[in-house]
C-alpha cells in the first residue's frame, strides 16, 4: 500500500516537472515535443500503477501506448515538414500568416 502511494507521488512529480519544462521551453519545437513525450510517459506510469492497484486488466495501457506512438509520429512529421520548409525548428522563424 505504501509502495502504491510512493509511485503515485513519483508519477505526479514527474508530471508536474514535465509541465514546467513544457511551459518554459519556447525556442525549439524538438524540445517541446520531447517534454510532451515525457508527460505521456509519466501518465502511462500513473495509469499502469493505478490499473494494477485496482486489479483491472492492463489491456487498456496497450491502447494508451498505441495512441501515444501515433501522437509522437504526428509530432515528428510536423517537425520534419517544418524543417524542410523553414530550414530550422525555431518558433520565431515560423509564421502562421504565411501560406
LOFIRO-664801 format. One record per atom (N, C-alpha, C): residue number from 1; residue in one letter; chain; z, x, y. Coordinates in steps of 0.02 Angstrom, whole numbers, plus 32768, in hexadecimal, padded with zeros to 4 digits. Example, Ala and Ser with C-alpha at 12.3 -4.5 7.8 and 13.67 -1.06 7.14 Angstrom:
REM LOFIRO-664801
{seq 1; type A; mol A; Z 8186; X 8294; Y 7EE4}
{seq 1; type A; mol A; Z 8186; X 8267; Y 7F1F}
{seq 1; type A; mol A; Z 8186; X 8294; Y 7F5B}
{seq 2; type S; mol A; Z 8162; X 8282; Y 7F90}
{seq 2; type S; mol A; Z 8165; X 82AC; Y 7FCB}
{seq 2; type S; mol A; Z 818A; X 8285; Y 8002}
REM end
This chain:
REM LOFIRO-664801
{seq 1; type X; mol A; Z 8000; X 8029; Y 7FC4}
{seq 1; type X; mol A; Z 8000; X 8000; Y 8000}
{seq 1; type X; mol A; Z 8000; X 802B; Y 803F}
{seq 2; type X; mol A; Z 8028; X 8060; Y 803F}
{seq 2; type X; mol A; Z 802A; X 808C; Y 8079}
{seq 2; type X; mol A; Z 7FE9; X 80B2; Y 8080}
{seq 3; type X; mol A; Z 7FCA; X 80C1; Y 8047}
{seq 3; type X; mol A; Z 7F8A; X 80E4; Y 8048}
{seq 3; type X; mol A; Z 7F54; X 80B8; Y 8069}
{seq 4; type X; mol A; Z 7F57; X 8078; Y 805E}
{seq 4; type X; mol A; Z 7F27; X 804A; Y 807B}
{seq 4; type X; mol A; Z 7F2E; X 8048; Y 80C7}
{seq 5; type X; mol A; Z 7F6C; X 8046; Y 80E0}
{seq 5; type X; mol A; Z 7F77; X 8046; Y 8128}
{seq 5; type X; mol A; Z 7F61; X 8088; Y 8147}
{seq 6; type X; mol A; Z 7F6A; X 80BF; Y 8123}
{seq 6; type X; mol A; Z 7F53; X 80FF; Y 813C}
{seq 6; type X; mol A; Z 7F07; X 8100; Y 8142}
{seq 7; type X; mol A; Z 7EE4; X 80E6; Y 8110}
{seq 7; type X; mol A; Z 7E9B; X 80E3; Y 8114}
{seq 7; type X; mol A; Z 7E83; X 80B3; Y 814A}
{seq 8; type X; mol A; Z 7EA8; X 807D; Y 8154}
{seq 8; type X; mol A; Z 7E96; X 804E; Y 818A}
{seq 8; type X; mol A; Z 7E9B; X 8070; Y 81CD}
{seq 9; type X; mol A; Z 7ED2; X 8093; Y 81DA}
{seq 9; type X; mol A; Z 7EDA; X 80B5; Y 821A}
{seq 9; type X; mol A; Z 7EAA; X 80EF; Y 8222}
{seq 10; type X; mol A; Z 7E99; X 8110; Y 81EB}
{seq 10; type X; mol A; Z 7E68; X 8146; Y 81EE}
{seq 10; type X; mol A; Z 7E23; X 812B; Y 8201}
{seq 11; type X; mol A; Z 7E0F; X 80F3; Y 81E2}
{seq 11; type X; mol A; Z 7DCE; X 80D7; Y 81F3}
{seq 11; type X; mol A; Z 7DCE; X 80BA; Y 8239}
{seq 12; type X; mol A; Z 7E06; X 809E; Y 8250}
{seq 12; type X; mol A; Z 7E0B; X 8085; Y 8294}
{seq 12; type X; mol A; Z 7E07; X 80BF; Y 82C6}
{seq 13; type X; mol A; Z 7E28; X 80F6; Y 82B7}
{seq 13; type X; mol A; Z 7E24; X 8132; Y 82E2}
{seq 13; type X; mol A; Z 7DDD; X 814D; Y 82E4}
{seq 14; type X; mol A; Z 7DBB; X 814F; Y 82AB}
{seq 14; type X; mol A; Z 7D76; X 8166; Y 82A8}
{seq 14; type X; mol A; Z 7D49; X 8139; Y 82D2}
{seq 15; type X; mol A; Z 7D54; X 80F7; Y 82CD}
{seq 15; type X; mol A; Z 7D2B; X 80C8; Y 82F3}
{seq 15; type X; mol A; Z 7D36; X 80D0; Y 833E}
{seq 16; type X; mol A; Z 7D74; X 80D7; Y 8353}
{seq 16; type X; mol A; Z 7D82; X 80DF; Y 839B}
{seq 16; type X; mol A; Z 7D66; X 8121; Y 83B5}
{seq 17; type X; mol A; Z 7D6C; X 8156; Y 838E}
{seq 17; type X; mol A; Z 7D51; X 8196; Y 83A2}
{seq 17; type X; mol A; Z 7D05; X 8193; Y 83A7}
{seq 18; type X; mol A; Z 7CE5; X 8171; Y 8378}
{seq 18; type X; mol A; Z 7C9D; X 8168; Y 837B}
{seq 18; type X; mol A; Z 7C87; X 813F; Y 83B7}
{seq 19; type X; mol A; Z 7CAE; X 810C; Y 83C9}
{seq 19; type X; mol A; Z 7C9E; X 80E5; Y 8405}
{seq 19; type X; mol A; Z 7CA3; X 810F; Y 8444}
{seq 20; type X; mol A; Z 7CD5; X 813A; Y 8447}
{seq 20; type X; mol A; Z 7CDD; X 8166; Y 8481}
{seq 20; type X; mol A; Z 7CA2; X 8195; Y 8487}
{seq 21; type X; mol A; Z 7C8D; X 81B2; Y 844F}
{seq 21; type X; mol A; Z 7C54; X 81E0; Y 8450}
{seq 21; type X; mol A; Z 7C14; X 81BB; Y 8462}
{seq 22; type X; mol A; Z 7C0C; X 817E; Y 8448}
{seq 22; type X; mol A; Z 7BD0; X 8156; Y 8458}
{seq 22; type X; mol A; Z 7BCC; X 8146; Y 84A2}
{seq 23; type X; mol A; Z 7C03; X 8136; Y 84C0}
{seq 23; type X; mol A; Z 7C03; X 8124; Y 8507}
{seq 23; type X; mol A; Z 7BFA; X 8161; Y 8533}
{seq 24; type X; mol A; Z 7C15; X 819B; Y 851E}
{seq 24; type X; mol A; Z 7C13; X 81D6; Y 8549}
{seq 24; type X; mol A; Z 7BD0; X 81FA; Y 8547}
{seq 25; type X; mol A; Z 7BAA; X 81F7; Y 8511}
{seq 25; type X; mol A; Z 7B6A; X 821A; Y 850D}
{seq 25; type X; mol A; Z 7B33; X 81EE; Y 852A}
{seq 26; type X; mol A; Z 7B16; X 8205; Y 8560}
{seq 26; type X; mol A; Z 7AE0; X 81E0; Y 857F}
{seq 26; type X; mol A; Z 7AA2; X 820A; Y 858A}
{seq 27; type X; mol A; Z 7AA2; X 8248; Y 8572}
{seq 27; type X; mol A; Z 7A6B; X 8275; Y 8582}
{seq 27; type X; mol A; Z 7A34; X 8274; Y 854D}
{seq 28; type X; mol A; Z 7A45; X 827B; Y 850E}
{seq 28; type X; mol A; Z 7A15; X 827F; Y 84D8}
{seq 28; type X; mol A; Z 7A18; X 8241; Y 84AD}
{seq 29; type X; mol A; Z 79DF; X 822B; Y 8495}
{seq 29; type X; mol A; Z 79DC; X 81F2; Y 8467}
{seq 29; type X; mol A; Z 79F6; X 8206; Y 8422}
{seq 30; type X; mol A; Z 79EA; X 8244; Y 840E}
{seq 30; type X; mol A; Z 7A00; X 825A; Y 83CB}
{seq 30; type X; mol A; Z 7A4C; X 8259; Y 83C5}
{seq 31; type X; mol A; Z 7A70; X 8270; Y 83F7}
{seq 31; type X; mol A; Z 7AB9; X 826F; Y 83F4}
{seq 31; type X; mol A; Z 7AD4; X 8227; Y 83F4}
{seq 32; type X; mol A; Z 7AB2; X 81FA; Y 8416}
{seq 32; type X; mol A; Z 7AC5; X 81B4; Y 8415}
{seq 32; type X; mol A; Z 7ABB; X 8196; Y 83D0}
{seq 33; type X; mol A; Z 7A82; X 81A7; Y 83B0}
{seq 33; type X; mol A; Z 7A75; X 818E; Y 836D}
{seq 33; type X; mol A; Z 7AA7; X 81AA; Y 833A}
{seq 34; type X; mol A; Z 7ABA; X 81E9; Y 8342}
{seq 34; type X; mol A; Z 7AEC; X 8206; Y 8315}
{seq 34; type X; mol A; Z 7B30; X 81E5; Y 831D}
{seq 35; type X; mol A; Z 7B43; X 81D5; Y 835A}
{seq 35; type X; mol A; Z 7B83; X 81B3; Y 8364}
{seq 35; type X; mol A; Z 7B81; X 816C; Y 8347}
{seq 36; type X; mol A; Z 7B47; X 814B; Y 834B}
{seq 36; type X; mol A; Z 7B41; X 8109; Y 832B}
{seq 36; type X; mol A; Z 7B47; X 810E; Y 82DF}
{seq 37; type X; mol A; Z 7B2A; X 8141; Y 82C2}
{seq 37; type X; mol A; Z 7B31; X 814A; Y 8279}
{seq 37; type X; mol A; Z 7B79; X 815A; Y 8266}
{seq 38; type X; mol A; Z 7B9C; X 817D; Y 8291}
{seq 38; type X; mol A; Z 7BE3; X 818A; Y 8284}
{seq 38; type X; mol A; Z 7C0B; X 8149; Y 8287}
{seq 39; type X; mol A; Z 7BFB; X 811D; Y 82B5}
{seq 39; type X; mol A; Z 7C1C; X 80DC; Y 82B9}
{seq 39; type X; mol A; Z 7C0E; X 80B4; Y 8279}
{seq 40; type X; mol A; Z 7BD1; X 80B6; Y 8261}
{seq 40; type X; mol A; Z 7BC0; X 8091; Y 8224}
{seq 40; type X; mol A; Z 7BE6; X 80AE; Y 81E8}
{seq 41; type X; mol A; Z 7BEC; X 80F0; Y 81E6}
{seq 41; type X; mol A; Z 7C12; X 810F; Y 81B0}
{seq 41; type X; mol A; Z 7C5B; X 80FB; Y 81B1}
{seq 42; type X; mol A; Z 7C79; X 80F7; Y 81EC}
{seq 42; type X; mol A; Z 7CBF; X 80E2; Y 81EF}
{seq 42; type X; mol A; Z 7CC6; X 8098; Y 81DC}
{seq 43; type X; mol A; Z 7C96; X 806F; Y 81EF}
{seq 43; type X; mol A; Z 7C98; X 8029; Y 81D9}
{seq 43; type X; mol A; Z 7C90; X 8022; Y 818E}
{seq 44; type X; mol A; Z 7C66; X 804C; Y 8170}
{seq 44; type X; mol A; Z 7C5E; X 804B; Y 8128}
{seq 44; type X; mol A; Z 7C9E; X 805F; Y 8104}
{seq 45; type X; mol A; Z 7CC0; X 8091; Y 811D}
{seq 45; type X; mol A; Z 7D00; X 80A6; Y 80FF}
{seq 45; type X; mol A; Z 7D33; X 806E; Y 8103}
{seq 46; type X; mol A; Z 7D36; X 804D; Y 813D}
{seq 46; type X; mol A; Z 7D64; X 8015; Y 8145}
{seq 46; type X; mol A; Z 7D53; X 7FDC; Y 8116}
{seq 47; type X; mol A; Z 7D13; X 7FCD; Y 8112}
{seq 47; type X; mol A; Z 7CFC; X 7F96; Y 80E6}
{seq 47; type X; mol A; Z 7D0B; X 7FA6; Y 809D}
{seq 48; type X; mol A; Z 7CFF; X 7FE3; Y 8088}
{seq 48; type X; mol A; Z 7D0A; X 7FF6; Y 8043}
{seq 48; type X; mol A; Z 7D54; X 7FF1; Y 8030}
{seq 49; type X; mol A; Z 7D7F; X 800A; Y 805B}
{seq 49; type X; mol A; Z 7DC7; X 8006; Y 804B}
{seq 49; type X; mol A; Z 7DE2; X 7FBF; Y 8051}
{seq 50; type X; mol A; Z 7DC6; X 7F98; Y 807F}
{seq 50; type X; mol A; Z 7DDB; X 7F53; Y 8084}
{seq 50; type X; mol A; Z 7DC7; X 7F2B; Y 8046}
{seq 51; type X; mol A; Z 7D8A; X 7F36; Y 802E}
{seq 51; type X; mol A; Z 7D74; X 7F12; Y 7FF2}
{seq 51; type X; mol A; Z 7D9C; X 7F28; Y 7FB4}
{seq 52; type X; mol A; Z 7DAE; X 7F67; Y 7FB1}
{seq 52; type X; mol A; Z 7DD8; X 7F7E; Y 7F7A}
{seq 52; type X; mol A; Z 7E1F; X 7F62; Y 7F7E}
{seq 53; type X; mol A; Z 7E39; X 7F5B; Y 7FBB}
{seq 53; type X; mol A; Z 7E7C; X 7F41; Y 7FC3}
{seq 53; type X; mol A; Z 7E80; X 7EF7; Y 7FB1}
{seq 54; type X; mol A; Z 7E4D; X 7ED1; Y 7FC1}
{seq 54; type X; mol A; Z 7E4C; X 7E8A; Y 7FB2}
{seq 54; type X; mol A; Z 7E32; X 7E7A; Y 7F6B}
{seq 55; type X; mol A; Z 7E23; X 7EAD; Y 7F45}
{seq 55; type X; mol A; Z 7E0A; X 7EA8; Y 7F01}
{seq 55; type X; mol A; Z 7DC8; X 7E81; Y 7EFD}
{seq 56; type X; mol A; Z 7D9F; X 7E8A; Y 7F30}
{seq 56; type X; mol A; Z 7D5C; X 7E6D; Y 7F2E}
{seq 56; type X; mol A; Z 7D2D; X 7E9F; Y 7F0F}
{seq 57; type X; mol A; Z 7CF3; X 7E86; Y 7EFE}
{seq 57; type X; mol A; Z 7CC0; X 7EB2; Y 7EE2}
{seq 57; type X; mol A; Z 7CA1; X 7EDB; Y 7F1B}
{seq 58; type X; mol A; Z 7C93; X 7F19; Y 7F0F}
{seq 58; type X; mol A; Z 7C79; X 7F46; Y 7F43}
{seq 58; type X; mol A; Z 7C2D; X 7F41; Y 7F47}
{seq 59; type X; mol A; Z 7C10; X 7F0B; Y 7F2E}
{seq 59; type X; mol A; Z 7BC8; X 7F03; Y 7F2F}
{seq 59; type X; mol A; Z 7BAE; X 7EF8; Y 7F76}
{seq 60; type X; mol A; Z 7BD8; X 7EDB; Y 7FA0}
{seq 60; type X; mol A; Z 7BC4; X 7ECF; Y 7FE6}
{seq 60; type X; mol A; Z 7BBB; X 7F10; Y 800C}
{seq 61; type X; mol A; Z 7BDE; X 7F44; Y 7FF7}
{seq 61; type X; mol A; Z 7BD7; X 7F84; Y 8019}
{seq 61; type X; mol A; Z 7B91; X 7FA1; Y 800F}
{seq 62; type X; mol A; Z 7B70; X 7F91; Y 7FD7}
{seq 62; type X; mol A; Z 7B2C; X 7FA7; Y 7FCD}
{seq 62; type X; mol A; Z 7AFC; X 7F86; Y 7FFE}
{seq 63; type X; mol A; Z 7B06; X 7F46; Y 800C}
{seq 63; type X; mol A; Z 7ADE; X 7F24; Y 803F}
{seq 63; type X; mol A; Z 7AEA; X 7F44; Y 8083}
{seq 64; type X; mol A; Z 7B28; X 7F53; Y 8091}
{seq 64; type X; mol A; Z 7B39; X 7F72; Y 80D1}
{seq 64; type X; mol A; Z 7B17; X 7FB6; Y 80D8}
{seq 65; type X; mol A; Z 7B19; X 7FDE; Y 80A3}
{seq 65; type X; mol A; Z 7AF8; X 801F; Y 80A6}
{seq 65; type X; mol A; Z 7AAC; X 8018; Y 80AC}
{seq 66; type X; mol A; Z 7A8F; X 7FE6; Y 808D}
{seq 66; type X; mol A; Z 7A47; X 7FDB; Y 8094}
{seq 66; type X; mol A; Z 7A34; X 7FCC; Y 80DC}
{seq 67; type X; mol A; Z 7A5A; X 7FA0; Y 80FC}
{seq 67; type X; mol A; Z 7A4B; X 7F91; Y 8142}
{seq 67; type X; mol A; Z 7A59; X 7FCC; Y 8170}
{seq 68; type X; mol A; Z 7A8A; X 7FF5; Y 815E}
{seq 68; type X; mol A; Z 7A99; X 8031; Y 8186}
{seq 68; type X; mol A; Z 7A60; X 8063; Y 8182}
{seq 69; type X; mol A; Z 7A43; X 806A; Y 8147}
{seq 69; type X; mol A; Z 7A0A; X 8097; Y 813F}
{seq 69; type X; mol A; Z 79CE; X 807D; Y 8167}
{seq 70; type X; mol A; Z 79C4; X 803C; Y 8166}
{seq 70; type X; mol A; Z 798D; X 801F; Y 818D}
{seq 70; type X; mol A; Z 7998; X 802A; Y 81D8}
{seq 71; type X; mol A; Z 79D6; X 8024; Y 81EE}
{seq 71; type X; mol A; Z 79E6; X 8030; Y 8234}
{seq 71; type X; mol A; Z 79DA; X 8079; Y 8247}
{seq 72; type X; mol A; Z 79EC; X 80A7; Y 821B}
{seq 72; type X; mol A; Z 79E1; X 80EE; Y 8228}
{seq 72; type X; mol A; Z 7998; X 8100; Y 822A}
{seq 73; type X; mol A; Z 7970; X 80E4; Y 81FE}
{seq 73; type X; mol A; Z 7928; X 80F1; Y 81FD}
{seq 73; type X; mol A; Z 7907; X 80D4; Y 823B}
{seq 74; type X; mol A; Z 791D; X 809A; Y 8251}
{seq 74; type X; mol A; Z 7901; X 807D; Y 828E}
{seq 74; type X; mol A; Z 7911; X 80A8; Y 82CB}
{seq 75; type X; mol A; Z 794E; X 80C2; Y 82CE}
{seq 75; type X; mol A; Z 7961; X 80EE; Y 8305}
{seq 75; type X; mol A; Z 793A; X 812F; Y 8305}
{seq 76; type X; mol A; Z 792F; X 814B; Y 82CA}
{seq 76; type X; mol A; Z 7908; X 8189; Y 82C6}
{seq 76; type X; mol A; Z 78BE; X 817D; Y 82D8}
{seq 77; type X; mol A; Z 78A3; X 8143; Y 82C5}
{seq 77; type X; mol A; Z 785E; X 8135; Y 82D8}
{seq 77; type X; mol A; Z 7857; X 812B; Y 8323}
{seq 78; type X; mol A; Z 7888; X 810D; Y 8343}
{seq 78; type X; mol A; Z 7887; X 8107; Y 838C}
{seq 78; type X; mol A; Z 788D; X 814C; Y 83AC}
{seq 79; type X; mol A; Z 78B6; X 8178; Y 838F}
{seq 79; type X; mol A; Z 78BE; X 81BC; Y 83A9}
{seq 79; type X; mol A; Z 787C; X 81E2; Y 83A3}
{seq 80; type X; mol A; Z 785A; X 81DE; Y 836A}
{seq 80; type X; mol A; Z 781B; X 8201; Y 8360}
{seq 80; type X; mol A; Z 77E6; X 81E7; Y 838F}
{seq 81; type X; mol A; Z 77E2; X 81A5; Y 8398}
{seq 81; type X; mol A; Z 77AF; X 818A; Y 83C6}
{seq 81; type X; mol A; Z 77BE; X 819D; Y 840E}
{seq 82; type X; mol A; Z 77FE; X 81A1; Y 841F}
{seq 82; type X; mol A; Z 7810; X 81B5; Y 8463}
{seq 82; type X; mol A; Z 77FF; X 81FF; Y 846F}
{seq 83; type X; mol A; Z 780A; X 8229; Y 843D}
{seq 83; type X; mol A; Z 77FA; X 8270; Y 8445}
{seq 83; type X; mol A; Z 77AE; X 8279; Y 8448}
{seq 84; type X; mol A; Z 7788; X 8252; Y 8422}
{seq 84; type X; mol A; Z 773F; X 8258; Y 8424}
{seq 84; type X; mol A; Z 7722; X 8241; Y 8467}
{seq 85; type X; mol A; Z 773F; X 820E; Y 8485}
{seq 85; type X; mol A; Z 7723; X 81F4; Y 84C3}
{seq 85; type X; mol A; Z 773D; X 821A; Y 8500}
{seq 86; type X; mol A; Z 777C; X 822E; Y 8500}
{seq 86; type X; mol A; Z 779A; X 824D; Y 853C}
{seq 86; type X; mol A; Z 77A7; X 8297; Y 8534}
{seq 87; type X; mol A; Z 77A7; X 82B2; Y 84F8}
{seq 87; type X; mol A; Z 77B0; X 82FA; Y 84EF}
{seq 87; type X; mol A; Z 77F8; X 8310; Y 84E5}
{seq 88; type X; mol A; Z 782A; X 82E5; Y 84F0}
{seq 88; type X; mol A; Z 7870; X 82F6; Y 84E5}
{seq 88; type X; mol A; Z 7897; X 82B7; Y 84D8}
{seq 89; type X; mol A; Z 78D8; X 82BF; Y 84CD}
{seq 89; type X; mol A; Z 7902; X 8284; Y 84BF}
{seq 89; type X; mol A; Z 7935; X 8278; Y 84F5}
{seq 90; type X; mol A; Z 7927; X 828F; Y 8532}
{seq 90; type X; mol A; Z 7953; X 8280; Y 856A}
{seq 90; type X; mol A; Z 794A; X 8239; Y 8581}
{seq 91; type X; mol A; Z 7981; X 8219; Y 8593}
{seq 91; type X; mol A; Z 797D; X 81D5; Y 85AC}
{seq 91; type X; mol A; Z 7961; X 81D3; Y 85F3}
{seq 92; type X; mol A; Z 7968; X 820B; Y 8619}
{seq 92; type X; mol A; Z 7951; X 820C; Y 865E}
{seq 92; type X; mol A; Z 7905; X 820A; Y 8662}
{seq 93; type X; mol A; Z 78E2; X 8225; Y 862F}
{seq 93; type X; mol A; Z 7899; X 8227; Y 8632}
{seq 93; type X; mol A; Z 787A; X 81E5; Y 8618}
{seq 94; type X; mol A; Z 78A3; X 81B9; Y 85FD}
{seq 94; type X; mol A; Z 788A; X 817A; Y 85E1}
{seq 94; type X; mol A; Z 7894; X 8142; Y 8614}
{seq 95; type X; mol A; Z 785E; X 8122; Y 8627}
{seq 95; type X; mol A; Z 7862; X 80EB; Y 8656}
{seq 95; type X; mol A; Z 784A; X 80AB; Y 8635}
{seq 96; type X; mol A; Z 786E; X 8076; Y 863D}
{seq 96; type X; mol A; Z 785D; X 8037; Y 861E}
{seq 96; type X; mol A; Z 7823; X 8016; Y 8644}
{seq 97; type X; mol A; Z 7818; X 8029; Y 8683}
{seq 97; type X; mol A; Z 77E3; X 800B; Y 86AB}
{seq 97; type X; mol A; Z 779E; X 8024; Y 8697}
{seq 98; type X; mol A; Z 779A; X 805C; Y 8673}
{seq 98; type X; mol A; Z 7759; X 8075; Y 865D}
{seq 98; type X; mol A; Z 773F; X 804D; Y 8622}
{seq 99; type X; mol A; Z 76FD; X 8047; Y 861E}
{seq 99; type X; mol A; Z 76DF; X 8023; Y 85E5}
{seq 99; type X; mol A; Z 76BD; X 8055; Y 85B8}
REM end
